[in-house]
Every structure is written in structure tokens, then in C-alpha cells.
Amino acid sequence: MVLWYCQWLKAHQLAYLPTTRNASLFFIRVMPAHGIVATSLAQPCSATMKSAMLPSMSRPTVKASATAAPSLVLPATPELLIPKYCESTHQTKRRPTRTVTAGKVLIGGSHRVALQTMTTTDTRDVQATVDQVKKCADAGADLVRITVQGRKEAEACMRIREQLFKDRYDVPLVADIHFQPAVAMMVAEAFEKVRINPGNFADGRKTFETINYDDPAEFEAERAHIEEVFTPLVLKCKELNRAMRIGTNHGSLSARILSFYGDTPRQSAFEFADICRKHDYHNFVFSMKASNPLVMVQAYRLLAEEMYSKSWDYPLHLGVTEAGEGEDGRMKSAIGIGALLMDGLGDTIRVSLTEDPEYELDPCRRLAGLGQAAASQGWGVPAFEELARDTHTFKRRTGDLPVQKETDTFDFRGVLHRDGSVLSAVDGAAFSRQADVLYKQLGCKLAVGMPFKDIATSDSILVRQLPDLNNATARLAIKRLQDVNVHLLVPLAELAAKPLAGAITLCDLSEAVKAHHQGGLKLPEGSTRFAVSIHGTESDEELAMLQQLQPILALLDIQEGLSTLHASRRVFESLARANVTVPIVHHMRFGPEACRDDIVIRTGSIVGGLLVDGLGEGVLIEALHEDLEYLRTTSFGLLQGSRMRNIKTEYVSCPSCGRTLFNLQEVTDQIRQKTGHLPGVAIAVMGCIVNGPGEMADADFGYVGGAPGKIDLYVGKEVVKRGLPMESACDELVQLIKDHGRWQDLPVEELVAA
């Protein structure tokens, strides 16, 4: 049944997109002039229900003969539309929601985005937990979550709340509940909010066994069991005016949901929301967290889309779970949370880092501030019709990589990288200083002082001011970079004044279009290729000219005063309609007032907010006051966090909580030191099993706390070694990576004098 329907879809330039074997029916239509349009054609259903539904869908007629293969007589193609998931795609407008009350904190409505974090102490240690809550509140937390895994922890929560009130701290507390409905009932007496996980609140621990629910009655019987277990908590929260978060994690969906609906967290959440609504309880928020920012953004958009279709107005709690530590964790969080805030989605947020919880508040505050500024100031551009971007199914725009011409005296194929490019802005004076230090900052390997391009070397560089023609030392340093395919982009006027053989001329698109109409762009002496800058003010006609001009690349350098994200969307829409395949590199500029955290948060939110939709082939961060190596590694972090180009080991690392069975920060650092040089390898480090196997869906190997002092090792979702002593578990992980052929020895690099 599904096979012949897929054939019909293919003939109509449609694609059948089940998330799993028994998942939702999603259809994507490829529009020749407008890109891709997506829709959900039917509610998620079991295999039996799908078969019953398909005949009602304008079924094609099959003709067959003894000598020819069957052919299809196709029905008329249905009209498909992009569904609404936010208030506006061309301007940041905050999604209107009801107000949810958690103690003194008001979430949603017209209230500011509330900031959250979570304690890492043993909840049974009342004084340690009280002290950490105070530290978090002093750092700016509006709410603090505490894990409550059993009755002893629930009893401790009573004393924690009481002590905080005595110490004049009225910060609302959130109970984090997994597996324990009875414990949730206890702690609701003390805390202002309860977080439940639909994936394990009533269904129990997640398994990866396939369970078929072809009989809807069987599925509904289990739904009735969930309602029976969950209803007492709903009534308790309603009675006490407690708030609730229906907090679905991509990594902890129940086997029941996975088997019936597929890998779709929103259906799990809606089951619980329906029970709340049945009892006229509405003081709750939703969350749809995942460790993969692309999955997380798509899940929240689908959730918002469904709420628009139902006319629901519940607030959203945003977060990228298991983001990790340091700059990588902040970047992944900025990509996921920032992209949604720029669309006006999100009412409370948490940045989950493998660090002490008070350190989560600074990036949290910066993200909330960015989203608030965008919404209150109405960042955006004039309305335009957007048809090319697909919010249901990820598809990356593909720009044409440079090809070599017979007349080229330089090899330009290395200007860009097929998996995503990093360009660096270099101060021209740097070539006159110690060249090997510059090479190192650009990520080059060195051999006898000579640079060689490596896996994390900047692909090309932007130089606004060239060394003088008589500066032989600086010109030699440039030549050595060009010889290893690190090419220079130089503004036209500068290159005309100081010619450099092999340099790529950079000019504005409008300038190139004007020159084209006057006989063609004249390149300075020694330059045979050119690139253009796009500022977001160009007409559709000018943008369409890119395909005819064929620059080697285009820098998307949005004019100051325009909203970079929205202006860029308008540019990409115009390029898609004109079938322009010139590669586009996002160009972000920062002045001397920008600190490192601002650079990460803004770049992740804005450029990451475009890359999650597959829009763009690279990034250039220009901040001449900042360290060149830092900007390069930040750029690569953006590409890796956006699931483009891997240049180092990927870590899925949980932020720790009272359930954690080992010192997560120390162990993560130990694992990173031994395995951080394995590009393309993903390692999950999980403190416990609550989200473990599911959130490790993207990981190749897993290190998971199985019991106090004991570690379980995974390959994918399969546990391969159980109960290893912590003392040897890291070495066992290394050996496991070697056994699966993913290990490589740490490269020996030439030292550079300071």
C-alpha cells in the first residue's frame, strides 16, 4: 500500500518522510521555482490506520499488461502550504502566550524571559543544596531545578524549601521527576513547580525493542493507564496553584511512543497536556529538548505549529540538553535557543553546561537579552513571501565549489571546503611580524617553518590592507600561504593600489552588476577571480545576476541597521527562486566593544539560526581586536555545532545533577584529554541512565554511570561492557574506540616560539 503511494509521490516531485517505520505521514513537494514546501497530511497513526486512510487520498489507478511493467495514472496534485510556526518569519515578534505562575515568577505573556539552572548537589545533602541554590539565585536565576529521584530526596526537599525561606530566599524551586509519580505528589507540597518527563513518568524505563500497536484499542488502554497515574498530580498542582513543565526529551521517549508515533516528542507531550486540559488545569509549559541543535529547533517549531493549529497558547521552556562545556556548550546552546528566540519562540530558558550551575546564568542572560532586544525593537525587514525554506525536513543548500580553469596559475579549489568553510580576517600588519605564529593562528601545520593546510586550517582569509609592494618579508609570508591553497580576498581598491598575483578581488554585488552592464568587471593586475559582498539591500534582479556573474563566492555582509537573520532569509529566498548556486559565506562583524561571550552568543543565534535551515556554506567572523586563533576555532565550533564540518571529537555531555554517579566535570575533562583529537567521532558522557541511551543516538560511543563507582560503555545505543570500575573505564573506552577502527594517534606538531 505505502509502496505504490510513494511511487505516486515521487512522480509528483513529492517525498514520503516517515521519521520511523511507523511514524507520521509527512509530505514534501519540490516546487521548481520556489524550492521545497512541507505539510503534515495526516495525524500520526499506526500501520493499520495508515493503510485504512490511504485509499481516501485520491488513489492512483494501476494499469498492467503481460509484457509491460505496471504504470500509474496519477491524480491531480494536492495544494501544499508551509504551516505557521511563529508570528512572523521576516520580523522577530514574540509568540503570544498565557501567563504561567511559578511562585513569584511569571512565565510567558508580556513578561521577560525567565532564567533557569539546576543544582548538581546530592539532594539529600540539605545544606549543600541550599547553599548552591543561594549561589544560583545570587547569580540571577529566576528558578532553580533540583532532582528528586526518591522519597528520601522528596523529604529533603521539604527541609530545603523551609531553610531557604528562613534565609529569605524565595526563588521558586522546580522538582525534576523521572519514573516516580508518588514522589511527584510528595514534592508538589513544597516546590512551586514540577517537571515531569512524559517519556518515563508512567511508561517506565525506555527500551529500544520494537513494539507493534496495530490494535488501537491496545494503545488506548495504555493511554488510559497514563491518565490514571498522572491525574492525581494534575489535581494536586491545580489545588496548590503549582506550575508544571511537560518536559519531553528526545533521548527519553517511551518505547510506546516510539513504536506507535515514531521519533516525535510532541505527541508524547500532547498526551499529557490533554489530561491537564481535561481537568481545566492550564498552569503548565512545554519543552522539547534534544542534544542536537538541529533536531531541537525542528521539534520546537513543530510543537509551536501544532499549538497554532489547536489555538493553544502555552509558554515554551527552551534548552539544548547535554550541550557540554566551555565554548562548545555555549555555541550549541546559542544555535538552538538563539535560533528560536529570534523567531519569537521561548518564554523561559536554561543553558545546560557541564560546569557549576551558577556559570550557566551568564550565557543564559545574554541569550535572553538578545531575544528580548530583537522582539522589543522589532528586528526585521519588510514582509516577503517565503516558500523555499522547509521547517519540517532539513535540507542543506548546496553552493557550487570552485573549479579549476585551464588558464589558472593558482589552484583555487581550496578556497572553500565541501562540508562548510571557515574564512578568517587578518590584519595586513601580521604578515610583517613572525610568520610562523600567524601560520599557527590560522591552523596550519608547520614543517621546517613552512605552513601546510590541515583539517582545521582557515580555508581562505580576508585582508583589507595589503603589505607594501617593497615589503619582501610580508609578501613571502603571503606567497607561502597561497602555495598551500590558503587564498586571500582583498578589496578591489586596495588590490588595484597594491597588486598581488593570485589574490581574489572583493567588491560589492551592486558594483559588479553595474560593471557587467558596462562591459564587465575589470580585475586588478594579477587577479583572475573575484568575490562579491551582499548587504541585504539588493533587489531580486541584482541577486539573480549572481548566477550570470559567477563569482567564486559571495560574502553575506548584512548592512548595519538591518536584522541580519531576517535580511539573510530574504536573500536566500531570492537566490532559491532564481536558482542561484553561488556559495554563500556568512560575514559577521564585531567592534572592539564585543567580548568573547557576545561573539559566541550572537554568531550562534544569528548565523546558527540560518545554518539550522541549511542556509549558507560557511562563516567569516571579523573582529580585529580579538585573537585570530580564537575566532577561527569559534567558527569551526559553529560549523560543527550546526552539523556541518567536524574537525574534532564531538561530545554529548550532560550537565550533571543529583543523580550523577561520578564527578562529571573531572571525568569529562579526563576523556577529552585522551580522545579530543578524533574528528568525526562522537562520544557521549552521561552521569546516569535517565536520558543516556536516547541522547546517545548521535554518539558513536558512550560512557554512562550505571551504579556508584561503576561505568557502562556503549557502542551506539548498545551496551557492550557493564559495571567497569571507574579507575579503568576511560582506558577501556579508548580501547573500545581502537577496537572499532576509529582511533588515530595524536599528531606531533612543530613547536612555535612564543
C-alpha positions in Angstrom: 0.0 0.0 0.0 2.7 2.5 1.0 4.9 1.4 -1.8 2.6 2.4 -4.6 1.7 5.7 -2.9 5.4 6.5 -2.6 5.7 5.9 -6.4 2.9 8.4 -7.0 4.5 10.9 -4.6 7.9 10.6 -6.4 6.2 11.2 -9.8 4.7 14.4 -8.4 8.0 15.6 -7.0 6.9 14.7 -3.5 8.7 12.8 -0.8 7.3 10.5 1.8 9.0 11.3 5.1 8.3 9.0 8.0 10.5 9.6 11.0 10.5 5.8 11.7 8.8 2.8 10.2 5.5 3.6 11.9 5.8 7.3 12.0 3.7 10.3 10.9 2.8 10.9 7.3 4.7 13.9 6.1 4.9 15.1 2.5 7.4 17.5 0.9 6.7 18.9 -2.5 9.6 20.2 -4.6 8.5 23.4 -6.3 10.6 24.1 -9.4 10.6 27.9 -8.9 10.2 28.1 -5.1 12.2 25.3 -3.5 10.5 23.0 -1.0 7.1 23.2 0.6 6.2 20.9 3.5 3.0 19.8 5.2 1.7 17.2 7.6 -1.0 15.4 5.6 -2.3 13.2 8.4 -2.2 12.8 12.1 0.4 10.2 13.3 -1.1 6.7 13.2 -0.4 3.1 13.4 0.5 1.0 10.3 -3.1 -0.4 10.2 -4.6 3.1 10.5 -2.4 4.3 7.7 -3.5 1.5 5.4 -7.1 2.3 6.1 -6.5 6.0 5.4 -4.6 5.9 2.2 -7.5 4.8 -0.2 -9.3 8.0 0.7 -6.4 10.0 -0.7 -7.1 10.3 -4.4 -5.6 6.9 -5.1 -3.8 6.4 -8.5 -5.0 3.8 -10.9 -2.6 1.0 -11.8 -2.5 -0.3 -15.3 -0.7 -3.6 -16.1 -0.2 -5.9 -19.0 1.5 -9.2 -19.5 4.5 -7.7 -21.3 4.9 -4.3 -19.6 5.6 -3.2 -16.0 2.6 -1.5 -14.2 2.2 2.2 -14.9 0.4 4.8 -12.8 -2.4 7.1 -13.8 -1.8 10.0 -11.5 -4.5 12.1 -9.8 -4.3 15.8 -9.5 -1.6 17.1 -7.2 -2.9 18.5 -3.9 -2.0 22.0 -2.9 0.6 22.1 -0.1 1.4 25.1 2.2 4.1 26.0 4.7 2.4 25.9 8.2 2.7 28.7 10.7 5.1 28.1 13.5 5.8 31.7 14.7 4.2 35.1 14.5 6.5 36.2 11.6 9.4 34.9 9.6 10.5 38.3 8.5 10.4 40.0 11.9 11.0 39.0 15.5 7.6 39.1 17.2 7.2 37.2 20.4 4.6 34.5 20.3 1.6 35.5 22.5 1.1 33.1 25.3 -0.9 32.8 28.6 1.0 33.6 31.8 2.1 30.6 33.9 2.8 31.3 37.6 5.6 29.6 39.4 5.7 31.2 42.9 6.7 34.8 42.4 7.9 34.2 38.8 5.5 34.9 35.9 6.4 32.9 32.7 5.1 33.9 29.3 2.7 36.6 28.3 4.4 40.0 28.3 6.9 39.0 31.0 10.6 38.8 30.3 12.2 35.5 29.5 12.8 33.7 32.8 16.3 32.3 33.5 16.8 28.8 34.9 19.5 26.5 36.1 19.8 23.2 38.0 21.7 22.1 41.1 24.4 19.4 40.9 24.5 18.5 44.6 23.1 15.4 46.2 19.6 16.5 47.1 19.8 14.6 50.4 22.6 16.9 51.5 20.2 19.7 52.5 22.8 22.3 53.4 24.9 21.8 50.3 21.8 22.1 48.1 20.6 25.2 50.0 24.0 26.8 49.5 24.1 26.1 45.8 20.5 27.4 45.3 21.6 30.6 47.0 24.6 30.9 44.8 22.4 30.4 41.7 19.8 32.9 42.9 22.6 35.5 43.6 23.9 34.9 40.0 20.5 35.8 38.6 18.5 32.6 38.4 14.7 33.1 38.4 14.0 29.4 39.0 16.3 26.6 40.2 15.6 23.0 39.5 16.5 20.2 41.9 16.5 16.5 41.1 14.1 14.4 43.2 14.7 10.7 42.4 13.1 9.1 45.5 11.2 9.5 48.8 14.4 10.4 50.8 15.1 13.2 48.3 11.5 14.4 48.5 11.7 14.6 52.3 14.9 16.6 52.0 13.1 19.0 49.6 10.7 19.9 52.4 13.7 21.0 54.5 15.4 22.7 51.6 12.4 24.9 50.9 11.9 25.7 54.6 15.6 26.6 55.1 15.6 28.9 52.0 12.6 30.7 53.3 14.2 31.1 56.7 17.3 32.6 54.9 15.0 35.0 53.0 15.4 33.3 49.6 12.1 32.9 47.8 13.4 31.8 44.5 10.9 29.3 43.1 12.1 25.7 43.1 11.4 23.1 40.4 11.3 19.4 41.2 12.8 17.2 38.4 10.9 14.0 38.3 11.6 10.8 36.4 9.9 7.4 36.9 8.3 8.4 40.3 4.7 9.6 40.2 4.3 9.1 44.0 7.4 11.2 44.6 6.0 14.0 42.4 2.9 14.1 44.6 5.1 14.5 47.7 7.3 17.2 46.4 4.4 19.2 45.0 3.6 20.1 48.6 6.9 22.0 48.9 8.1 23.2 45.5 6.5 25.8 43.2 6.9 23.8 40.0 7.2 20.2 39.0 8.9 19.0 35.8 7.6 15.6 34.6 9.1 13.6 31.7 6.3 12.1 29.6 8.8 9.5 28.3 9.1 7.8 31.7 6.5 9.2 34.1 4.2 6.3 33.6 5.7 4.2 30.8 8.8 3.3 32.8 12.4 2.9 31.5 13.0 3.3 27.8 13.9 0.3 25.8 14.7 0.0 22.1 12.7 -3.1 21.5 10.1 -2.7 18.7 6.5 -3.0 19.9 3.8 -3.0 17.4 0.5 -1.3 18.2 -1.6 -2.3 15.2 -4.6 -2.6 17.5 -5.6 1.0 18.5 -7.5 -0.5 21.5 -4.3 -1.8 23.0 -2.7 1.6 22.6 -5.7 3.4 24.1 -5.6 1.0 27.1 -2.1 2.1 27.9 -3.1 5.8 27.4 -5.9 5.2 30.0 -3.2 3.9 32.4 -1.2 7.0 31.9 -4.2 9.2 32.7 -4.9 7.2 35.8 -1.3 7.7 37.1 -1.0 11.3 36.0 -4.3 12.7 37.0 -3.7 12.9 40.8 -0.6 15.1 40.2 -2.6 17.4 37.9 -5.3 17.8 40.5 -2.7 18.4 43.2 -1.0 21.1 41.2 -4.3 22.7 40.4 -5.3 22.7 44.0 -2.0 24.2 45.3 -1.5 26.5 42.2 1.7 24.8 41.3 3.2 25.1 37.9 4.2 22.2 35.8 6.6 21.6 32.9 5.7 18.8 30.5 9.4 18.3 29.6 9.9 15.9 26.7 13.5 14.9 25.9 14.4 13.5 22.5 16.5 10.9 24.3 13.9 9.6 26.7 10.8 8.9 24.6 9.0 5.8 25.8 9.0 2.6 23.8 5.3 3.0 23.4 5.5 6.4 21.8 8.4 5.4 19.6 6.6 2.4 18.4 3.3 4.0 17.7 4.1 7.6 16.6 7.7 7.3 15.7 10.5 9.5 16.9 8.3 12.5 17.5 8.4 14.1 21.0 5.4 16.4 20.6 2.9 13.6 20.5 4.2 12.4 23.9 3.8 15.9 25.3 0.3 16.4 23.9 -1.0 13.2 25.6 -0.1 14.7 29.0 -1.4 18.2 28.0 -4.7 16.7 27.0 -5.1 15.2 30.5 -4.3 18.6 32.1 -6.8 20.3 29.9 -9.4 17.7 30.7 -9.3 18.8 34.3 -9.2 22.5 33.5 -5.5 22.8 34.6 -3.6 25.2 32.4 -0.7 26.3 34.6 1.9 24.4 32.6 4.7 25.0 30.0 6.1 22.7 27.3 9.7 21.8 26.4 11.1 19.7 23.6 14.8 19.3 24.4 17.4 17.4 22.3 21.2 17.4 22.3 21.4 18.0 18.6 20.5 21.7 18.0 19.0 21.0 14.5 16.7 18.3 16.0 15.8 20.6 18.9 14.9 23.6 16.7 12.8 21.4 14.4 11.0 19.8 17.4 10.1 23.2 18.9 8.9 24.5 15.6 6.6 21.5 15.1 5.3 21.9 18.6 4.6 25.6 18.1 3.0 24.8 14.7 0.7 22.2 16.4 -0.2 24.7 19.1 -1.1 27.3 16.5 -3.3 24.7 14.8 -5.0 23.9 18.1 -5.2 27.6 19.2 -3.2 26.7 22.3 -1.1 29.4 24.0 1.1 27.6 26.5 4.6 29.0 27.1 7.8 27.3 26.0 10.9 26.3 28.0 13.9 26.2 25.7 17.1 24.2 26.1 19.7 22.1 24.3 20.2 19.2 26.6 23.7 17.7 27.1 25.3 20.7 25.4 28.7 20.1 27.0 31.1 22.5 28.5 33.1 25.7 27.6 32.7 27.4 24.4 31.3 24.3 22.6 28.5 24.1 25.1 27.7 27.8 24.8 27.8 27.6 21.0 25.5 24.6 20.7 23.1 26.3 23.2 23.2 29.6 21.2 22.4 27.8 17.9 19.4 26.0 19.3 18.0 28.5 21.8 19.0 31.6 19.9 17.5 30.5 16.6 14.1 30.0 18.4 14.3 33.3 20.3 15.0 35.1 17.1 11.7 33.7 15.8 9.9 34.9 18.9 9.6 31.5 20.5 10.6 30.9 24.1 9.5 32.2 27.5 12.0 30.6 29.9 15.4 29.1 29.1 18.2 27.1 30.5 21.7 26.7 29.1 22.8 23.2 30.2 26.6 23.2 30.7 28.9 20.6 32.2 30.0 23.2 34.7 28.9 24.5 38.1 25.3 25.7 37.7 25.9 29.4 38.5 28.1 29.6 35.4 25.1 28.8 33.2 23.4 32.1 34.1 25.7 34.5 32.1 25.2 32.9 28.7 21.5 32.4 29.7 21.2 36.1 30.4 23.0 37.1 27.1 20.7 34.8 25.1 17.5 36.2 26.8 18.8 39.7 26.3 19.4 39.2 22.6 15.9 37.7 22.1 14.3 40.5 24.2 16.1 43.2 22.2 15.1 41.6 18.9 11.4 41.4 19.9 11.1 44.7 21.7 12.9 46.6 18.9 11.1 44.7 16.1 14.2 43.5 14.4 13.2 42.5 10.9 12.8 43.5 7.2 9.8 44.3 5.1 7.4 41.4 4.5 8.3 39.0 1.8 6.8 35.7 0.6 8.9 32.8 1.9 8.5 29.5 0.1 11.9 27.9 -0.2 12.7 27.3 3.5 11.4 23.9 4.8 10.8 23.8 8.5 9.7 20.1 8.5 12.7 18.4 6.9 16.3 19.5 6.9 17.9 20.0 3.6 21.2 21.9 3.1 21.6 24.4 0.4 24.4 23.4 -1.9 26.7 26.0 -3.4 29.0 25.2 -6.3 32.6 24.6 -5.2 35.3 26.4 -7.1 36.6 24.5 -10.2 40.0 24.9 -11.8 40.3 26.6 -15.1 43.0 25.8 -17.7 44.2 29.4 -17.5 44.6 29.4 -13.7 48.2 29.7 -12.4 47.0 29.2 -8.8 44.9 26.3 -7.5 41.6 27.8 -6.4 39.9 24.6 -5.5 40.9 25.0 -1.8 39.2 28.4 -1.4 36.2 26.6 0.1 35.5 23.3 1.7 32.7 20.9 0.7 31.5 20.5 4.3 31.5 24.1 5.2 34.1 26.8 5.0 35.9 29.0 7.6 37.3 32.3 6.5 39.5 34.5 8.7 40.0 38.2 8.7 43.7 39.0 9.0 45.3 42.3 9.8 47.8 43.1 7.0 50.5 44.0 9.5 50.5 40.4 10.8 52.4 39.3 7.7 55.3 41.6 8.7 55.6 40.0 12.1 56.6 36.5 13.0 55.2 34.5 10.1 55.2 31.1 11.8 53.0 32.5 14.6 50.5 33.7 12.1 50.5 30.3 10.3 49.8 28.7 13.7 46.9 31.0 14.4 45.4 30.1 11.0 45.6 26.4 12.0 48.4 25.4 9.6 50.8 22.6 10.4 54.4 23.5 10.2 57.4 21.7 8.8 60.8 23.4 9.0 58.8 26.7 9.3 56.8 26.1 6.2 52.9 26.1 6.5 50.7 23.2 5.4 47.0 23.1 5.3 45.4 20.9 8.0 42.0 19.7 9.0 41.3 22.9 11.0 43.1 25.5 8.9 41.2 28.6 7.7 40.2 27.9 4.1 40.7 31.5 2.9 41.5 34.9 4.5 40.2 38.4 4.1 42.9 41.1 4.1 41.7 44.7 3.9 45.1 46.2 3.8 48.0 44.5 2.0 51.7 45.0 2.8 53.5 47.4 0.6 55.0 46.1 -2.6 58.5 46.5 -1.3 57.8 44.6 1.9 59.5 41.3 0.7 59.2 39.5 4.1 55.4 40.1 4.3 54.9 39.2 0.6 56.8 36.0 1.0 54.6 35.0 4.0 51.6 35.6 1.8 53.0 33.6 -1.1 53.7 30.6 1.2 50.0 30.6 2.3 48.9 30.8 -1.3 51.1 27.9 -2.2 49.1 25.7 0.2 45.7 26.9 -1.0 45.0 29.5 1.7 43.9 32.3 -0.6 43.4 36.0 0.0 40.3 38.0 -0.6 41.3 41.7 -1.0 39.0 44.7 -1.6 39.2 45.9 -5.2 40.6 49.4 -4.5 43.3 48.0 -2.2 44.3 45.4 -4.7 44.4 48.0 -7.5 46.8 50.1 -5.4 49.0 47.1 -4.3 48.7 44.3 -6.8 49.1 40.8 -5.6 49.3 37.8 -8.0 46.6 35.2 -7.3 44.6 37.4 -5.0 40.8 37.2 -5.2 39.2 40.6 -5.8 36.4 41.6 -3.5 33.7 44.1 -4.5 30.1 44.8 -3.7 27.5 42.9 -5.8 25.9 46.2 -6.9 29.3 47.3 -8.2 29.8 44.0 -10.1 26.4 44.2 -11.6 26.9 47.8 -12.7 30.3 46.9 -14.2 28.7 43.9 -16.0 26.3 46.2 -17.8 29.2 48.4 -18.8 31.2 45.7 -20.4 32.4 43.6 -17.5 34.3 43.9 -14.2 38.0 44.8 -14.7 40.2 42.9 -12.2 43.4 44.4 -10.9 46.7 43.2 -12.2 47.5 39.6 -11.2 43.9 38.8 -10.1 41.9 36.3 -12.1 39.0 35.6 -9.7 36.6 37.8 -7.8 34.1 37.5 -4.9 31.2 39.8 -4.0 29.7 41.2 -0.8 25.9 41.1 -0.4 24.5 43.6 2.0 20.8 42.7 2.1 19.6 45.8 0.3 20.0 44.4 -3.2 16.9 43.9 -5.4 15.8 40.4 -6.6 17.1 41.3 -10.0 20.6 42.1 -8.7 20.7 38.9 -6.6 19.6 36.9 -9.7 22.6 38.3 -11.6 24.9 36.2 -9.3 24.3 33.1 -11.4 25.4 35.0 -14.5 28.4 36.8 -12.9 29.7 33.5 -11.3 31.9 34.9 -8.5 33.9 32.3 -6.7 31.9 33.1 -3.6 29.6 35.7 -2.0 30.1 37.2 1.5 26.7 37.8 3.1 27.7 41.0 5.0 24.4 42.5 6.0 24.3 46.3 6.2 24.3 47.7 9.7 20.8 48.6 10.8 19.2 45.7 9.2 18.3 42.5 11.0 21.0 40.0 9.8 18.8 36.9 10.3 15.7 38.2 8.5 17.6 40.1 5.8 19.6 36.9 5.1 16.4 34.8 4.8 15.1 37.3 2.2 18.4 37.0 0.3 18.3 33.1 0.4 14.7 33.1 -0.7 15.5 35.3 -3.7 18.6 33.1 -4.6 16.4 30.0 -4.4 13.8 31.4 -6.7 16.5 32.4 -9.2 18.3 29.0 -8.9 21.5 30.7 -7.9 24.1 28.2 -6.8 27.0 30.6 -5.9 28.3 29.6 -2.5 27.3 32.0 0.3 29.6 32.7 3.4 28.1 34.5 6.4 30.1 37.5 7.3 29.7 38.7 10.9 31.5 41.9 12.1 32.2 42.8 15.7 33.6 46.1 17.1 36.1 46.4 19.9 33.4 46.5 22.5 32.3 42.9 21.8 33.6 40.4 24.3 34.1 36.7 23.5 30.8 35.6 25.0 28.9 38.2 22.9 30.7 36.9 19.8 29.7 33.3 20.5 26.1 34.1 21.5 25.3 36.4 18.6 27.1 34.3 16.0 25.4 31.1 17.2 22.0 32.7 17.4 22.0 34.5 14.1 24.3 32.6 11.8 23.4 29.3 13.6 19.7 30.3 13.2 20.3 30.2 9.4 22.5 27.1 9.3 19.8 25.1 11.1 17.8 25.6 7.9 20.7 24.7 5.7 21.2 28.3 4.6 24.9 29.1 3.9 28.1 27.4 3.1 30.5 28.9 5.6 31.3 31.7 8.1 33.7 34.6 8.4 33.9 36.3 11.9 35.7 39.7 11.6 36.8 41.2 14.9 40.3 42.5 14.6 40.6 43.3 18.3 40.2 39.6 19.1 42.7 36.7 18.9 42.8 35.2 15.4 43.1 31.7 16.6 40.1 32.1 19.0 37.9 33.4 16.1 39.0 30.5 13.9 38.2 27.8 16.5 34.9 29.6 17.3 34.0 29.5 13.6 34.7 25.8 13.4 32.7 25.3 16.6 29.8 26.9 14.9 30.0 24.6 11.8 30.4 21.5 14.0 27.5 22.6 16.3 25.4 23.1 13.1 26.2 19.5 12.0 28.3 20.7 9.0 32.1 20.2 9.4 33.7 18.0 12.0 37.3 18.9 12.9 37.4 17.5 16.4 35.7 15.0 18.6 32.1 15.7 19.3 30.9 15.3 22.9 27.4 14.9 24.2 27.9 15.6 27.8 25.2 16.0 30.4 25.3 19.0 32.8 25.2 16.8 35.9 22.5 16.8 38.7 21.9 15.0 41.9 21.5 11.7 40.0 25.0 11.8 38.6 27.1 8.8 39.7 30.5 10.4 39.3 32.2 13.8 39.1 31.1 14.7 35.6 33.4 17.7 35.1 36.5 15.7 36.1 35.6 12.7 34.1 34.6 14.7 31.0 38.0 16.5 31.1 39.8 13.2 31.5 38.0 11.7 28.5 38.6 14.9 26.5 42.3 14.9 27.1 42.6 11.3 25.8 40.1 11.5 22.9 39.8 15.1 21.8 41.8 14.6 18.6 39.4 12.3 16.9 37.4 14.3 14.2 34.3 12.6 13.2 33.9 10.6 16.4 31.1 11.4 18.8 31.3 10.4 22.5 28.5 10.7 25.0 29.4 11.2 28.7 26.3 10.6 30.8 26.1 10.8 34.6 23.2 8.4 34.8 20.8 6.4 32.6 17.8 8.7 32.7 18.5 10.2 29.2 21.5 8.1 28.4 20.8 5.7 25.5 18.4 8.1 23.8 20.5 11.2 23.9 23.4 9.0 22.7 21.5 8.5 19.4 24.0 10.8 17.7 27.0 9.3 19.5 29.3 6.6 18.3 30.5 5.6 21.9 29.0 6.2 25.3 30.4 6.4 28.9 27.4 6.1 31.3 27.2 5.9 35.0 25.5 2.6 35.8 25.9 2.4 39.6 28.1 4.2 42.1 31.7 3.7 41.1 30.7 1.7 38.0 30.6 2.6 34.4 28.8 1.1 31.4 30.2 1.5 27.9 28.1 1.8 24.8 28.6 1.5 21.1 25.7 3.5 19.7 22.7 2.5 21.8 24.0 -0.9 22.7 25.7 -1.5 26.0 28.9 -3.6 25.4 30.6 -3.5 28.8 28.8 -3.2 32.1 30.0 -2.4 35.6 33.5 -1.3 34.8 35.5 0.2 37.7 35.7 4.0 37.2 39.5 3.8 37.6 39.9 1.8 34.3 36.8 2.9 32.4 38.5 5.7 30.5 41.2 3.4 29.2 38.6 0.8 28.4 36.8 3.5 26.3 39.9 4.3 24.4 40.4 0.6 23.7 36.8 0.3 22.6 37.4 3.1 20.1 40.5 1.3 18.8 38.7 -2.0 18.5 36.2 -0.4 16.2 38.8 1.2 14.0 38.1 4.8 14.9 41.3 5.6 16.8 44.2 7.7 15.4 47.4 8.7 17.2 47.8 12.2 18.4 49.7 14.2 15.7 53.1 15.5 16.5 53.2 19.3 15.8 56.2 21.5 15.5 56.6 23.9 18.4 56.3 27.7 17.6 58.3 30.1 19.7 56.2 32.5 21.8 
